[in-house]
Amino acid sequence: MPAARVVDVRGSVVGLAGDYWTNFSAASIGPTEAIRVTAILGVVRWIAQAVGIMPVYLMRTLPSGRKEEAQLPCSYTLRKRPNQWQSSYDFYQLIAYWTALHGNAFARIISGDRGWCSELRPLHPTRVKIHRDSDYSVWYEFWTDDGRWEPLEPQEVMHWRWLSDNGLVGMPPAELCETSVALARKLDTAATAFWDNSARPDMVLETDEKIPDEAVVAIREALREVYGGASNRGKTAVLPRKTRLRAIESN
């Protein structure tokens, strides 16, 4: 291959899944963190499922200019069974999910009994590099399971891309909205920490007499059992002698 300018799917160093985004700062937000936001998960899931159920048609243009459906050897692969373990719904749902989350999706075109496109094997976006040479020819590299970069010709790869600023690589939506995603993740973390660490009682018992520790535990457990929970809301409390129930007020 000639000398090339290397561009990967995120515009920076390619990493394998799980190697990045260990905090919630905007500078480090990516697909792994973004999908944990409930709203993003809902949108991406809706897009992926909507694309997955859409029918696939292969069309060709006749000399008259009219278009008709084409029956080609690869029609079965594209419309029914992209590979041995996925239906067309599973395949296109995965491709749409990757595109909506990573900005790019890839599948390797495998030749076989049905011609040049007998099988489509999904390639995870974090394991693909895109190269563009000085003559603007494009080729790909895929990080294999045995730990090496395998070069792929453009006719071997089917590439779906989202909004792009160079026409070659789709921009990851999670990174474009990284500030909002980071804020959403911090709100989730703050809410979890509040309920885990900052839970506050609504009432406090006050008494003028000394109560043994065992009695304090017994009174607290009895109050929780009789009056605790949503279904016991509003019940009348019966307290020991010289004991007052005071509501905790907040400003």
C-alpha positions in Angstrom: 0.0 0.0 0.0 1.3 3.5 -0.7 1.8 6.1 2.1 -1.5 7.0 3.5 -3.2 9.5 5.8 -4.9 7.4 8.4 -8.4 8.3 9.6 -10.2 6.2 12.1 -13.9 6.1 13.1 -13.4 8.6 16.0 -10.8 10.8 14.4 -8.2 9.8 17.1 -6.4 6.7 18.2 -8.5 3.5 17.7 -9.1 1.5 20.9 -10.8 -1.7 21.6 -14.2 -1.8 23.4 -13.7 -1.2 27.1 -10.4 0.6 26.8 -11.7 4.1 27.3 -14.1 6.5 29.0 -13.6 5.8 32.7 -15.0 9.2 33.9 -17.7 11.6 33.1 -15.8 14.6 31.9 -17.1 16.0 28.6 -13.7 15.5 27.0 -13.9 11.7 27.5 -17.5 10.9 26.7 -18.1 8.4 24.0 -20.6 5.7 22.9 -19.9 3.5 26.0 -20.9 6.2 28.4 -23.6 7.8 26.2 -25.7 4.6 25.8 -26.1 4.5 29.6 -28.2 7.6 29.5 -31.8 6.4 29.4 -33.0 9.0 26.8 -30.1 8.2 24.4 -30.8 4.4 24.9 -34.4 5.0 24.1 -33.7 7.0 20.9 -31.0 4.7 19.6 -33.2 1.6 20.3 -36.1 3.1 18.5 -34.0 4.0 15.5 -32.4 0.6 15.4 -35.7 -1.3 15.6 -37.4 1.0 13.1 -34.6 0.4 10.5 -34.5 -3.3 11.3 -38.2 -3.9 10.4 -38.0 -2.0 7.1 -38.1 -4.2 3.9 -35.0 -4.2 1.6 -35.5 -3.7 -2.1 -32.9 -4.0 -4.9 -33.8 -1.7 -7.8 -32.3 -1.3 -11.2 -32.8 1.5 -13.8 -33.9 0.3 -17.3 -32.7 2.0 -20.5 -36.0 3.8 -20.6 -35.3 5.4 -17.3 -38.0 3.4 -15.5 -36.9 1.6 -12.3 -37.9 -2.0 -11.4 -37.0 -4.4 -8.7 -34.0 -6.5 -9.5 -33.5 -10.2 -8.7 -29.8 -10.7 -8.3 -27.7 -13.5 -6.7 -27.0 -11.3 -3.7 -30.7 -10.5 -3.2 -31.2 -13.3 -0.7 -28.2 -12.2 1.3 -29.3 -8.5 1.5 -33.0 -9.2 2.0 -33.2 -12.4 4.0 -30.1 -13.9 5.5 -27.0 -11.7 5.7 -25.0 -14.4 7.5 -25.3 -17.7 9.2 -26.2 -16.4 12.6 -28.3 -13.3 11.9 -31.6 -12.6 10.3 -32.0 -9.5 8.2 -33.8 -7.8 11.1 -31.0 -8.6 13.5 -28.3 -7.5 11.0 -29.9 -4.1 10.1 -30.9 -3.4 13.6 -27.2 -3.8 14.7 -26.0 -1.7 11.8 -28.4 1.1 12.6 -27.4 0.9 16.3 -23.7 1.2 15.5 -24.4 4.1 13.1 -26.6 6.0 15.5 -24.1 5.5 18.4 -20.7 5.4 16.8 -21.4 7.4 13.6 -20.2 4.5 11.5 -21.0 0.8 10.8 -19.1 -1.7 8.8 -19.7 -5.2 7.3 -17.3 -7.4 5.4 -18.5 -8.7 2.1 -17.8 -12.4 1.7 -18.1 -14.2 -1.7 -19.5 -17.7 -2.0 -22.2 -19.8 -3.6 -24.4 -16.8 -4.3 -21.6 -14.7 -5.9 -19.5 -11.8 -4.6 -22.0 -11.0 -1.8 -22.9 -14.3 -0.3 -22.4 -13.2 3.3 -22.2 -9.9 5.3 -20.1 -10.1 8.5 -20.5 -7.2 10.9 -17.3 -5.4 11.9 -17.4 -3.5 15.1 -16.6 0.3 14.5 -14.0 0.4 17.2 -11.9 -2.3 15.4 -11.9 -0.6 11.9 -9.5 2.0 10.5 -10.1 4.0 7.3 -7.2 5.0 5.2 -7.2 7.6 2.3 -4.2 7.7 0.1 -2.8 10.7 -1.7 -4.7 9.8 -4.8 -7.9 9.8 -2.7 -8.3 6.0 -3.0 -9.8 4.5 0.2 -9.0 1.2 2.0 -9.7 -0.3 5.4 -8.0 -2.2 8.2 -9.7 -4.5 10.6 -8.3 -5.6 14.0 -8.7 -9.4 14.0 -9.3 -11.7 17.0 -5.8 -12.9 16.8 -4.4 -9.4 17.4 -3.3 -8.1 14.0 -4.5 -5.4 11.5 -5.9 -7.0 8.3 -6.0 -4.8 5.2 -9.3 -4.8 3.3 -10.0 -3.4 -0.1 -13.0 -1.0 -0.5 -15.0 -3.6 -2.5 -14.7 -5.9 0.5 -16.4 -3.5 3.0 -19.9 -2.1 3.2 -19.7 1.2 5.1 -22.6 3.1 6.6 -21.8 6.5 7.9 -23.7 9.2 9.8 -23.2 13.0 9.3 -19.7 13.6 8.1 -17.5 16.6 7.8 -15.1 15.1 5.3 -17.3 12.6 3.4 -15.3 9.7 4.6 -15.8 9.1 8.3 -19.1 9.6 10.2 -18.9 11.8 13.2 -19.8 10.0 16.5 -23.0 11.7 17.8 -22.0 10.9 21.4 -18.9 13.0 21.0 -20.7 15.9 19.3 -23.1 16.0 22.3 -20.5 15.1 24.9 -21.3 18.1 27.2 -25.0 17.2 27.4 -24.2 13.5 27.8 -21.7 14.2 30.6 -24.3 16.4 32.4 -26.9 13.6 32.1 -24.5 11.1 33.5 -23.5 13.4 36.4 -27.2 14.0 37.2 -27.7 10.2 37.4 -24.7 9.8 39.6 -25.8 12.7 41.9 -29.3 11.3 42.2 -27.9 7.8 43.1 -25.5 9.3 45.6 -28.3 11.3 47.2 -30.4 8.3 47.9 -27.4 6.2 49.0 -25.7 8.7 51.2 -28.0 11.6 51.9 -31.3 9.9 52.9 -32.9 11.9 55.7 -35.6 11.0 58.2 -38.9 12.9 58.1 -39.5 12.7 61.8 -37.5 12.6 65.1 -38.6 11.3 68.5 -37.9 13.6 71.5 -38.1 12.5 75.1 -37.3 14.0 78.5 -36.3 10.7 80.0 -33.3 8.5 79.6 -34.1 5.5 77.4 -31.9 2.4 77.2 -30.3 1.7 73.8 -32.3 -1.5 73.5 -35.6 0.5 74.0 -34.5 3.0 71.3 -34.0 0.3 68.8 -37.3 -1.3 69.7 -39.2 1.9 69.4 -37.6 2.7 66.0 -38.3 -0.7 64.6 -41.9 -0.6 65.9 -42.5 2.8 64.2 -41.0 1.6 61.0 -43.1 -1.6 60.9 -46.4 0.1 61.8 -46.1 3.4 60.0 -43.4 2.9 57.4 -44.2 2.6 53.7 -46.6 4.4 51.3 -49.6 2.2 52.4 -49.2 3.4 56.0 -49.0 7.0 55.1 -51.2 9.2 57.5 -51.7 6.7 60.3 -52.0 8.0 63.8 -49.0 7.4 66.0 -49.1 6.1 69.5 -46.0 7.1 71.5 -44.5 6.1 74.8 -44.9 8.5 77.8 -43.1 11.8 77.6 -42.2 11.2 74.0 -42.9 13.7 71.3 -42.8 13.2 67.5 -41.4 16.3 65.7 -41.3 16.7 61.9 -38.0 17.7 60.4 -38.4 20.9 58.4 -36.1 22.1 55.7 -35.5 25.6 54.4 
